[in-house]
Amino acid sequence: MTSTNFTRLLDNEKMVWRRDVWKQARNLSFLTKFLGKSANAMIQHVTDLTKTEKGSKAVMTLVPDLEGDGVSGDRTLRGNEEQIKAYDKVIRVDQLRHANISEGRMAEQKSIVRFRETSKDVLAYWLADRQDQLAFLTLSGVAYSYKNNGTSRTGSDLINLEFATDVAAPSSGRVFRWNGTSGALVSNGATSDVTAADTPTYRMLVEAKAKAKDNYIRGIREDGEETFHVFFSPKAMAKLKLDNDYLEALKHAEKRGSDNPLFTGATVKLDGLYLHEFRHVYNTGGAASGSKWGAASAIDGCQVLFCGAQSAGFADIGAPEWVEKDDDYENQQGIAVGKIFGFLKPKFITQYGEYPSTSQDFGVMSIYTAQ
């Protein structure tokens, strides 16, 4: 009698499983909502390698606006042309892998097919969730040695990813603290200055949008309108929902009835801003007292992200590798998945706003708040 051995699957059957895992990972990922191939996406999705002098690289290109004013009337244009500046940013990539293994036929007491289904589900969720975590740590400029709730990762290999060393703290002109007492954004904000009163408000959103536009952070064009995405931790979003100005704006900006986001909890759009609640937005909710924010390191804080176009680049090289293997004379089944990808928060030399001729984050601002 011939036993069933899933390692002897045909290549096309393995390909179906590989694609199925990636489809599940894509569907589960929060990140994929903001991907786009063009420069008009919040996270530019790079799937092809570009030939460079040093070989094939994953490259995203930043093209800032022209700086000159041109010539008037019949004045000579020849010799007064302006060179288009472009910044090619290389996204380093690496492979991230994980696997499951059964204890054996007797311990599992289930069919091989069931183990494969279960493993596919948990590995797909793991892949989507880790990519979401890494994306928001990259945007926040927080090292991969930390979890997104402020605790340290123990025994994690994420710090050894090639692109982990490219994670950079928010640049000087893109980081602020919300002063809830005075109702103003404080430039070059520090987490040690956060107080319990610095919770998010509607006024903070209005101030942040003005700051982004004054500093020429390019929004995402949508039906002729320039829009931005703003991300909060669940606790920070809860504080915003308790702000009277926010409640009034939401009541009057959205249609009345059961479809109003006040009742559905759906993504809110106000004044060209999409407001998102996500658990992986960096915060200190999991950090011990003494490792939080504020003068006494005891304030729970959230790093609110205000994102325009090309806030980050995501190099997505090929579908995941799906490997199945028997061990212990086919008594134990093992399944592994691996994915090659990389993240980068790009910087460029800005010529506009309050910080001319300085290197700044291209498309994202960080706002330190209490939560």
C-alpha positions, -999 to +999 in steps of 0.1 A: +000+000+000+013+035-009+013+061+018+005+098+012+036+120+011+029+157+006+066+164-002+061+146-035+036+172-047+040+182-084+057+215-090+025+231-102+007+220-070+034+236-049+031+268-070-006+269-062+001+267-025+028+293-027+005+317-045-023+309-021-002+317+009+008+351-007-028+358-016-038+352+020-009+373+033-019+401+010-055+399+021-046+399+058-020+427+055-030+463+065+000+475+046-014+465+012-042+492+014-016+519+008+006+503-019+009+517-054+033+514-083+034+552-090+049+581-071+013+590-062+011+562-036+018+565+001+040+534+000+056+529-034+055+492-044+087+482-061+085+447-076+112+449-103+150+452-100+167+481-117+201+478-134+226+501-117+264+505-119+267+480-090+243+455-103+205+450-100+189+469-072+154+477-059+152+514-066+125+541-059+130+575-075+121+608-058+116+638-081+111+671-063+095+702-079+115+726-101+130+755-081+135+782-108+110+808-120+116+805-158+121+835-181+096+862-191+087+875-225+113+871-253+142+868-229+166+840-239+157+806-225+187+788-240+212+785-212+186+791-185+171+756-185+168+739-152+180+704-146+154+680-132+167+667-099+161+631-091+171+610-060+174+573-066+169+555-033+181+519-031+159+496-010+180+468+005+162+435+005+166+403+026+148+371+032+126+364+062+115+328+069+095+308+094+083+273+096+059+248+114+066+212+122+042+185+135+051+164+165+042+133+146+013+112+135+002+100+169+005+134+186-013+152+159-041+127+154-051+146+123-047+142+086-017+156+067-040+178+046-054+194+078-018+202+090-011+218+057-042+239+058-035+251+094+001+258+086-008+278+056-032+299+076-009+307+105+022+313+083+002+336+060-009+356+090+026+357+104+040+370+071+014+397+068+017+407+104+055+409+105+055+430+073+030+454+089+051+457+120+083+464+101+065+489+078+053+510+108+086+508+126+104+520+095+080+549+090+085+558+127+122+554+126+122+529+155+147+501+155+136+466+149+149+456+183+116+470+197+081+458+193+055+483+181+041+487+216+075+498+230+087+466+245+121+451+236+121+421+213+138+391+229+157+366+208+144+382+175+163+379+143+146+409+127+176+431+138+198+411+113+177+420+083+198+438+057+175+468+057+173+471+095+204+493+095+186+518+071+159+526+098+164+563+106+149+585+133+125+612+121+144+641+106+146+675+124+120+692+102+095+663+103+091+656+140+068+674+164+052+672+198+016+681+203+012+705+231-023+699+243-022+728+268-014+755+243-029+738+213+002+740+191+027+718+174+062+720+189+089+717+163+117+691+168+096+676+195+110+653+221+093+623+238+106+635+272+085+666+269+052+648+265+026+654+292-007+637+300-026+666+285-010+661+250-037+638+237-047+641+200-074+666+190-090+679+159-070+711+162-038+690+161-049+676+127-056+711+113-022+723+125-005+692+111-020+696+077-009+733+075+026+723+086+028+696+059+017+720+032+040+748+044+069+724+042+059+711+007+052+675+018+033+663-013-001+648-007-017+619-026-037+632-055-073+617-055-099+630-079-081+663-081-078+666-043-046+664-023-051+639+006-030+626+035-032+595+057-029+598+095-023+568+117-032+564+154-028+536+179-062+524+192-058+543+225-047+575+208-077+573+184-100+568+214-087+601+229-093+618+196-129+605+195-135+621+229-125+656+216-155+678+212-142+696+181-136+663+164-171+650+173-187+682+160-167+681+127-176+644+122-212+650+129-215+678+103-190+665+077-205+630+074-240+620+064-265+614+092-277+579+101-263+545+109-236+547+082-219+576+100-184+566+111-194+576+147-215+544+146-197+521+122-161+527+133-151+530+096-121+550+083-129+587+086-121+613+060-121+649+072-107+679+054-087+658+030-073+636+058-079+598+061-078+588+098-068+552+105-066+533+138-041+505+138-025+485+166+010+485+151+013+523+151+042+528+175+033+535+211+046+528+246+015+509+258+036+477+265+067+494+279+073+493+317+071+525+337+105+542+335+107+533+298+077+554+286+076+591+277+074+623+297+098+639+322+094+609+346+092+583+317+058+573+330+034+588+303+020+564+277+026+579+243+018+574+206+038+584+176+011+596+152+022+593+116+011+620+091+018+605+056+018+619+021+031+605-012+061+582-012+064+581+026+081+548+022+092+523-003+084+485-002+106+462-023+085+431-030+107+406-049+087+376-061+062+353-044+070+336-011+089+303-012+069+274+001+089+243+012+075+211+026+096+184+041+092+150+059+114+141+088+119+111+111+110+086+084+080+106+073+065+106+108+069+144+111+058+170+086+074+204+083+064+234+063+085+266+058+077+299+041+103+325+030+098+360+015+124+384+000+114+420+006+127+453+021+115+487+034+129+522+033+118+556+045+134+579+019+151+612+026+160+640+002+175+675+003+146+699+005+147+735-009+114+746+006+097+754+039+113+761+072+144+738+066+159+746+032+190+728+021+187+701+048+181+663+045+145+656+055+121+627+054+104+629+020+068+622+028+061+615+065+058+636+096+058+622+132+038+638+160+045+627+196+013+626+216+000+611+249-025+583+246 
